[in-house]
């Protein structure tokens, strides 16, 4: 078929916008030209001398090299001629190199750095092979091009990740190898040229590039960027271009920032903005297409959207970093050019337009999800479209990052999130642990309890079931607290990530049920009012804060560290321990200050006293009728002492002007400075489990106190026997059997406390999750026991299994159940009857 020469010319012209005509000459080898005599100058880099060369326009570059050898004695192999920034190839003619009379050429050493002589030779051979292919010479060159790229990769220094690798790769780029390969790909005179170039370029991309060490991979960044720039203008939807862009995105994830990076030749932020914005623009347009097609799902829709989101994120982050650097860290840009200042670039407005379009599209998508959830209900929603829906939050995350650059844009994102609260909370619950979703925790006014719980639970290390690596404990019930302290405090925190194996001495029971019981009993013992570590709030005996005089126990700080580990482990293992923290304790764990309103539960009397001082008539306070100074009386170990709230406090009288300061200093002394060591050791113990102090603070900052209450204590509502019954299965019994009917009738007649004891005996769960029985990991089971009817029921708490003998009457059954609920009440320090478990 005859080639359309006008199309060819347009393609070359388009590429010419990016590649100067000096890069590689691809003129038709059959073109006719008239030879003419030339004279031109060659400047020697070493020594600075200049020589004059006389030649004909149809002479080869090689013949010029030979003249230079005769004039200077420099061997041919050590010569390199550069004209207009590009090295000339030996087989080219002077006419093909556009050399005219009086032209100035530069002679460089072909082995400028003697560290890489083979690298220079391989690249030179590669360019020669490409030249021959473009002139239509010999198809055997196809294999040669690929082999030369492979050889170049094999020459990468294996024992170096720095300057040697960079120098090696610089040869490839500076001698125009990327340009030559792209030109071969875009302008294939022969059918095989494109495939040949495609295969050669892909050798430099993922997944082949992934075989190299990461410090070596990142050195390829500038070369891959060169491929992307050369391909983007002519083939934005081409598979090779997309592969190059995706590989560059992966490298950017490793590099983290591009401006000033050695991997991009220390480019300034201005240049990075210019070069990266087109990629972000392209990917944003692709995302909008993907989001629209996500409502017509196909097998490829979800994976395509996920890949495009990753690439969009990879290019956007260094772009935003470069913008921030360009404006000197002052992230408060106007949205439009008419508000610009001296450092404002048109690209800033383009990025805002991208942000706005994507935000509108995400709003439309979330609105559709909301309509489906309302019409069908979240529980009934089909699974098929959800894979695409998962990508809405990662896109929203990037928009949340962009909005911080622009004045007033944060309000646009927060307004959308509030408006689409229902679908957002639905999607948050499906987020995976591997992704960074902590930014959502900044929006407490959008997220609900279940969403916040799901997000903070992903901060904990994932428990990997590994029976051989379980952290094993053998505890004597009579030494419960002391032996548990020894096992937990001295262990490497990483050992808990494989799970816990718990066994009480002289008992056969093991398994998750025993672990749950152990957690509950140890926490009850730690927070026992007879223990000096914690104080209970007067009006809520389940709510605790550190005791300022805990130092009566010489090991008190070690025990606070142990307690921090225990609470974190209970949360990580999703065990409700029946203990909650007071607000003054919770706030300090989050790194927040404590105010008067925060001490209401911890010390109601002090709260009321301070409140009255602040509300009293100013004249009455100034009359010194209160007789107060900036001191506090403290009782320690049976003796009382005076503590000054500030320097010289005993001489400062409380009056109407300083009473607010007095109240604040009093609160800080009572609830902050007096327990700071205890809070710090608890926080460090918690951080041991969650991995870092930063995550420990983030955990508490991200929650409301009521959220933590629910996570530690579950639901304190009365047990619903109807729901209990609905979540119970029968084995050996039928629901209509007399024994089953008697059982539920007896349970209904129990007090709330007795019901909790029975539930704990059955499951090792005293407090249900906030979702009720439906929140348990398993349904409950009643098995017909083969034991005699004069035996007590037994339980396998791991499997939520109660083994109930076939009692002959309701009276005999009630007698046995009463023994369980009355004689085995769970109070701090009391030992439970051993139960069967596996």
Beta strands, then each sheet from edge to edge (+ up, - down):
strand 1: 37-44
strand 2: 50-56
strand 3: 79-83
strand 4: 86-87
strand 5: 104-109
strand 6: 471-475
strand 7: 500-504
strand 8: 534-537
strand 9: 540-546
strand 10: 580-581
strand 11: 631-636
strand 12: 639-644
strand 13: 728-731
strand 14: 780-785
strand 15: 794-796
strand 16: 801-805
sheet 1: 2+ 1- 5- 3+ 4-
sheet 2: 6+ 7+
sheet 3: 8+ 9- 10-
sheet 4: 11+ 12-
sheet 5: 13+ 14+ 16+ 15-
end
